Amino acid sequence: MTMDGKQQGELPIISESDIVACRKVIRTLSTNAGFGITDVTRIVTAVSELARNIYVHAECGKMRWNIMHQPGKIGIELIFEDNGQGIADIEQAMQPGFSTVKSMGMGLPGVKRLMDEMRIDSIAGAGSTVTIKKWARAR
């Protein structure tokens, strides 16, 4: 059902190539778990954004993944963790158009729109943890 039968795993994010590795692993996992092509694209887009955020803002971190099972549905949970500077104002960071690096500012709000659930925990000066989930009907 999943890549190599694994229900959970972890990947480091320390270089730009790790962003690609995260995308590739999650594309395979979500496809094998039974997500349709539209949801796979949504999940991979969210992964790309959050992995890039770690690389750009914190320099290093990790992505953990977990395949979840509930009666009649299957899901994927993705947890992005870093020990960077943290997000000073989560509410502000979730506003479309807000950016600390002169980008379009669609990253975190865009991820929230793509996924079913999203949670951000951050401590200024100590890092951030972003947890996202997507659900699909079980096959």
C-alpha positions in Angstrom: 0.0 0.0 0.0 2.8 2.4 0.8 6.4 2.8 -0.3 8.3 -0.3 0.9 5.3 -1.1 3.1 6.3 1.7 5.6 3.6 3.5 7.5 5.9 6.2 8.7 9.3 7.7 8.1 11.5 10.8 8.2 13.6 12.7 5.8 16.2 15.4 6.6 15.9 18.8 4.9 19.4 20.3 4.7 19.9 21.1 1.0 17.8 22.1 -1.9 17.9 18.6 -3.3 16.2 17.4 -0.1 13.1 19.4 -1.1 13.0 17.3 -4.3 13.5 14.1 -2.3 10.6 15.0 0.0 8.3 15.7 -3.0 9.3 12.4 -4.6 8.7 10.3 -1.5 5.4 11.9 -0.7 4.2 11.6 -4.3 4.8 7.9 -4.2 3.4 7.4 -0.7 0.2 9.3 -1.4 -0.4 7.7 -4.7 0.2 4.2 -3.2 -2.1 5.1 -0.3 -5.0 5.7 -2.8 -5.2 9.4 -3.2 -6.4 10.6 -6.6 -4.1 12.7 -8.9 -5.7 16.0 -7.8 -5.1 15.3 -4.1 -1.6 14.0 -4.8 -0.8 17.2 -6.5 -2.2 19.2 -3.6 -0.2 17.2 -1.1 3.1 17.5 -3.1 2.6 21.2 -3.6 2.1 21.7 0.2 5.2 19.5 0.9 7.3 21.6 -1.5 6.3 24.8 0.1 6.9 23.7 3.7 10.2 21.9 2.9 11.4 25.1 1.1 10.3 27.2 4.1 12.6 25.1 6.3 15.5 25.4 3.8 15.1 29.2 3.3 14.2 30.3 6.8 15.8 27.7 9.1 18.5 26.2 7.0 17.8 22.7 8.2 15.1 20.5 9.7 13.1 17.4 8.9 9.9 16.1 7.4 8.2 13.2 9.2 5.3 11.3 7.6 2.7 8.9 8.9 0.0 7.0 7.0 -3.2 7.1 9.1 -6.1 4.7 9.1 -9.6 5.4 10.3 -12.8 3.4 9.5 -13.6 4.1 5.8 -10.7 6.5 5.2 -7.0 6.7 4.9 -4.9 9.8 5.5 -1.4 11.2 5.4 0.1 13.3 8.2 3.2 15.3 7.5 5.1 17.1 10.2 7.8 19.7 9.3 10.1 20.6 12.2 13.0 23.0 12.4 15.1 24.7 15.1 15.2 28.0 13.3 14.1 31.5 14.4 10.5 30.5 14.6 7.5 32.5 13.4 7.1 35.7 15.3 3.4 36.2 14.5 1.6 33.1 13.2 -1.6 35.1 12.6 0.2 37.6 10.4 2.1 34.8 8.6 -1.2 33.2 7.7 -2.4 36.4 5.9 -2.3 36.1 2.1 0.4 38.5 0.8 2.5 38.6 3.9 6.2 37.7 3.3 9.4 38.1 5.2 11.5 37.3 2.1 9.8 39.5 -0.6 7.9 36.5 -2.1 4.2 36.5 -3.1 3.3 35.5 0.5 1.0 32.7 -0.5 3.0 29.9 1.2 1.4 29.1 4.5 -2.1 30.3 3.5 -1.8 28.3 0.3 -0.8 25.2 2.2 -3.8 25.6 4.5 -6.1 25.7 1.5 -4.6 22.6 -0.1 -4.8 20.4 3.0 -7.7 19.2 5.2 -6.0 20.1 8.5 -3.1 22.4 9.4 -1.5 23.3 12.8 1.5 25.6 13.4 3.4 25.6 16.7 6.3 28.0 16.9 8.5 29.6 19.5 10.4 32.7 18.6 14.1 31.8 18.6 13.5 28.1 19.0 11.9 26.8 15.8 8.6 25.7 14.3 6.5 22.6 13.8 3.9 22.6 11.0 1.6 19.6 10.9 -0.7 19.0 7.9 -3.1 16.2 7.1 -5.1 15.1 4.1 -7.8 12.4 4.1 -9.1 10.1 1.3 -11.6 7.3 1.2 -10.1 3.9 1.9 -10.0 1.6 -1.1 
